[in-house]
Amino acid sequence: MTQAPSSVTVAKHRDGKWSFTLTFRGVTRPASGKFASQIQAQAAGMTMLKALEGNKRT
C-alpha cells in the first residue's frame, strides 16, 4: 500500500503576511499562521509535517 503524498504550500495574503497549508496522508489542513516572511512560513510548515511524520505508527 502506498501513502498519499505529503506537502507544504505557502501563500502570501493581501496584508503581506504569509501562511502555510499542510497536506498529510491526502488530507489538506486549513491555512495556518501569519508569518512575516515566506521562509518563516515554509519552516513552520515543514516542522509541523516532520512532527506528524514522526507520529506515524508502522
N, C-alpha and C positions, 0 to 999 in steps of 0.2 A: 504494500500500500504506500502511495506517495503522499507526502504532506503538501498542502496548499502553500504557495509561496508567501513569504512574509516581506513586508516593505515599510519604509517610512517615506512620506511625501511631505514637503514643506510648502507653505503658501504665504504670500505677503498680503496683508489686509490693507484696506483703504487708509487706516490710521498710521500705516508704516510699520506696524508690529508684525511679527512672524509667528506662525503656529505650525504644528505637525499633525499629520493624520497617520495613524498606525493601522496596518493590515496584518493580522496574525491568524494563522490557520484558516485563511479565507474570509475572516470576519473583519470588517473595517470599523474602527472605533471613531467617534466624533473628534473633530479638531480639538487640540489641547494647547494651552499656553498662549502667552502674549510676550514673545521674546523680542529683544532689541535688534538681533541680527539673525540672518539665515543660518549661520554656523551654530549659534546657540540652540536654535530650534532643532536643527539636524542632530546635534549632540544629545539633546534631551530625548528625542525620539529613538535614537539608537540605543541609549541607555535603557529606556523602557523596553525596547524589543529584546535586548540581551537579558534583562531581568525575567521577562516572560519565557524566553527560550530556556533559561536556567531552571525554571519551574516545571519543565516538561517531565512527564513520567514515561519511562520506557517499558 
